[in-house]
Amino acid sequence: MYFLYSNIKLVKGSNRSILYDLHNLKYDLIPNELYYLFKKSNTLFYLESENSEYIDFLNKNEYIFELEKEEEVLFPSLDLSWDYPAELTNIIVHLTVLNLHILSVLAESNVKAIGIIINELNETSYNKILSIVNSRISKETSIQAIEIFILNGKDGNVFVKKLKDIQFISKVHISKLINGTHENIYAQKRVILNPPNISLYTELQSHHSYFNRKLYIDEHGNIKNAPSASDIYGNIKKIKTYKNLKEIIELEDFRKYWFVKKHECDVCKDCEFRYMCIDNRLPIKRKENEFFHLEECDYNPYISKWVYQKGYKALTECGIQSNKQGFKINRKKLNTINKELWGDD
């Protein structure tokens, strides 16, 4: 018999499926026909097929191995539980409210990455960033990387060049001027596909990869879960110790988006990329374990098309409804569109 290695995960989408290779950080799209050929036994998935084309493909990519059925017990399934040795995994804060005291409070969460938003990069803001970086080095905090978001700036700015040369600054983002307005680079709708990996895959089984263990502090010092979340839970200017901040982080309402799972969200639940995706769109609760988004993703899994690809259609054009009232698919309309695009019956 042919068995899937435990680090290879099958994820079914509406039109096609994916094999995630969690060790080698890669994936392969496969037809749903192949997905259905795999059966789940006690600990592993095994293949019920003599299709030489499929078997050659799976062998070549080291997705399967031969094993006698009775030997399966020697290969335990992969533990999909997730945890992280810190209260927070990432923090985004505006430079206007950030000082060394607040930085030391935030660092007590054992956070590894922090994003700093700068309204305008000039000598004053550059020197403030420099003092923060120097403080991080001298106090040996848990912070390992600092990401900078510049809302009004140009790549040729002398201070931008200096920022990029600082060791602990991992990335510098500069807002583009579009129709006379600078884009909101730290809060714009983004759906990012990461190479499949065991950390992200396991987190997404029980958490939302964007909102989980995130903290955002706006330009007024208001404490929120994330830039796209509107609920305010306090003000960082009034936080004296990390204990005060921890009381906020541990609030059930503050964590309400942390445990929203992709397979509970309209459209995402039918997407083959759902366990390698970081999506900052706010999930809106319809009822228990059912969520939807006001904004569409750039990928439509019902026709397997990205927004920039020829033939792309929005959800409503495909006969798909996702809103407060419910989730419905007009199968007849969708099948007609897929037949036009792909020639499917």
N, C-alpha and C positions, 0 to 999 in steps of 0.2 A: 504493500500500500504506500501511497505517497502522502506525506504529512507536511503541513506548513510549519516552518520554524516558528517558535513562540514569539520572536521579535517581528514577525511579519503579520500585519493586521489587515483584515479585509474590511473595507468600508463601502457600503452600497450607496449609490446616488440614484436619482430618478432615471437618468438615461444611461449611465455607465457607472462603473465602480472603480476602486483604486486599491492597489496593494501598497501599504505603507511599510517601508523598511526602516524600523526605528533605530537600528544600529548603524547602518550605512548612510542615514539621512537622505534617502531618496525614495521615489515612488514611481509606480507605473500604472497608467490607466488601463483598465481591462473592460471588456464587454460584460454586461450583466449576466449573459449566458454562462461565462466562466465562473462568476460569483456563485451562481446557483448550483454549480457542480461540486462545490465544497460542502461538506457536512461536518457538524460539530460532534465530536465524541466526548469522552470524559474530560480531557485536558487540552486536546489539540483539534485543529481542523484537518480533515483528510479529504482527498480528492477521489471522487467516484467517476473516473473517465479514462477512456483509452485513446483519447484524442491526442495523437502524437505531436501536433502543432502546439497545443497548449502545454503539454508535458515538456517539450523541448524548450519552450520559452521560460517556463518556471524553473527548470533545471539550470538553464544558462544564467539566469539572474540569481541563482542560489536561494530561491524562495521555498523549495520543497526538498525533502529527503525521503529515502525509502526506509521503511520500518515494518517489522512484523507487528500485527495488532496487539499481541500480548506484551510487547515491549514498550507500549505507549506510557505505561505508569512510570517509566524511568525518566520521562520528560515532562516535568511539571509546567503548568501554564504560567504565564507572566503575571506577576503581581501588579495590578493596575491602581493600587492606592497611591495617593499623592500627598505630600506635605512639604513644608519649607521651613528652615530653621530661623524664621524671623516673622515678626508681626506684619511687616509690610515688605513687598518685593520692589516697589518703585514709588517715588514721590515726585510730583510736579509742583513747583512753587515759583511765584513771581519774585523777581529780585527786589522789587520795591519794599516788600515786607520781610525779606530775609536778612537776618543778622547772625552773628556768631552764636548767640544764646539759642536762637531758634534752630540753627544748624545742629548744635549739640543735642538738643531735645529730639530732633528728628533722627539723628544718628543712633540714639539709644534703642530705636526699633530694630536695629541691625540691618537696616535697608542697605542694599548693595549699589543701587543706581538712583540717581537724582537728576531730574530735569529742571533747569532754571530758565525762566522766561524773562527776557530783557526787552523793554519797550523800545529803547534806542541805545545803540552801542556807541559810547564816547569814552573819553578818558576817565570820567568819574565812575561809570558803570564797569569799565574794564578793571580799574583798580579795586573795586569792590569784589568782583569775581576773583581777582588775584589773591585778595586777603582770605577769601573763603577757601580757595584751593590750598593756600599755605597752611590754613588752620586745619584742614582735613589731613594734610601730611604730618603736621607737627603733633596732632592729637591721636593719630593712628586710628581713626574711626573705621567703621565697617564699610563706609562708602568707597567703592572701587572705581566708579565711573560717573562722570558728570556730563550731561548732555545739555547743550545750549540752544535755545530758541530765540532768535532775534526778530522782533516784529517789524522794525523799521531799520533797514540796513542794506548795505551793498557789499558784494563779495570783495570788492577792491579796497574796502575800508582797512586802514592800517591796523586797527584794533582787531578786526576779524582775523587777519593773518597772525597776529600775536596769540589770539585765543587758540587757534588751530595748532600752535606750537607747544601749548601747555600739555604736559604728559597725561594728566588725569581727566582731561576733557576728551571724551570719546568721539563726539560728533558736534558739529555746529550747523544748525539749520537757519536759513535766512528766508524771510517771507518775501514772496514775489508780489510785485505791484500789478494788479489786474483791474483794468478799467478805473484807475485812480485810487483803488483801495488795496491795502495790503491784506493778503490772505491770512486766515487764522491757522497757522501751520501746526499748532499744538492741539487743536480741537476739530479740525476739518474731518469730514467723514472719510475713514480709511478702513479698508479691508485688506490686510496683509497676509500673504501666504508664506509661512516659514517652512523650511525643509522639515519633514516629519521627524520627530525625535521623541524619546521616551518621556522627557519631562513635560513637554507641551501636550502630548497625547494623553498622558495620565491625568494631568490637570484638567483637561477638557472633559474627562469622563464625569467630573463632579463639580466643576467650577466654570466660571466665565473667564477666559484667558485675559481679557482686557481689564475688567473691573475688579477681579479678585486681588485682594491685598494691595490695592492702589489708594493713594491719598493725594488730593489736590488742594492747594491753597491759592486762592485768587488774589488779585492785586489789592484787595481790601483786607486780606487776612482771613477771609471766610474759609472754613474747612468743609470740603466736600469729598465725595468718593472719587469723582473724576470730573474733567472739564465739561463733559456733556450732561452731567447730573446737576439738577437744580437745587436739591435739598441741602440746607446749610446746618451744620451740627455744632457750630461754635466759631470762635475766632482765635487764630494763633497768637495774637497779641496778648490774649488773656491767659495763655497757657504758660504756667510757671515751671512745671516739671513734666517728665515723660509720663508719669502716673496720670496726670490730667489728660494728656493726649490719649493714653491707652484706654481710659474710660470711654472716650468717644469712639475709638476704633472698635471696641467690644460691643457697642450698641447693636442690637439686632437689626434696627432700621438702617444703620450705616452700612451693614453688610448685605442688604437685601439683593443687590445685583451680583454679589460674589458667587452665589450658588445657582445662578441661571445657567442651564446647560444648553448647548447648541441643539441637541436632539429634542429640546422642548420648544424651540423657536420655529415659527412658520418659515418655510423655504429652507432655512439652514438644516432642518431635520432631513431634507431630501437632497442635500448637497454632499457630494463625494469628498469635498475639501474641508468638511466641518471640523475635523480633528487636527488640522494643521493651520488653522485660521486665527488671526487676531483681529477682532472686529470692534471698533469703538462706537458703533451705533447703539443708542440706548434701547434695551429691550423693554417693551411695555406689556404689563401683565393683563391678559384677558380673563383668565381664571387660573385656578391652581394647576401648575405645570404646563401652562400654555402662554406663550409670549409672541408678540409680533413687533415689527419695526415700522416706523413712519417713513424711513428712507430705504430705497432699494439698494441692494448690493450691486456691485459692478458685474457680477456673474449671475447668469440665469441657469440654474441646474436643470431646468425642465426642457431646455433646448441645447444645453452644453455650449453656450456662447458667452464670451466676455463682451462688455459694452463697446469695445473698440474693434470687434470682429464683424466682418460682413455677415449679414443675416440676423444680427442681434435684435431682439424684441423685448420690450419691458414686460413685466408680469401681467399687467392688465391686458396688453395686446395678445397675450397667450391664453386669456380666459381664466386667470388666476386672481382670486380675491384674498387679500390678507389685511384685516383691519379689526377694529373693536368688535364688530358683529360676528366675525368668524373667519374661517379659512375654507375656501372652496376651489376646486379645480374643474374647469370645463374640459373633460377628457376628450370629447369629440373635436373641439377647436384645437386643443393642444396636439392631438394626434395628426390633424391635418397640417399644422405648421411643421411638425417634425418630419412628416412625409415629404413636404416641399424642401426642407433643408437637407435631409439625410437620405430620403428615399425609403424610409422605414415603412413597413406595412402597418 
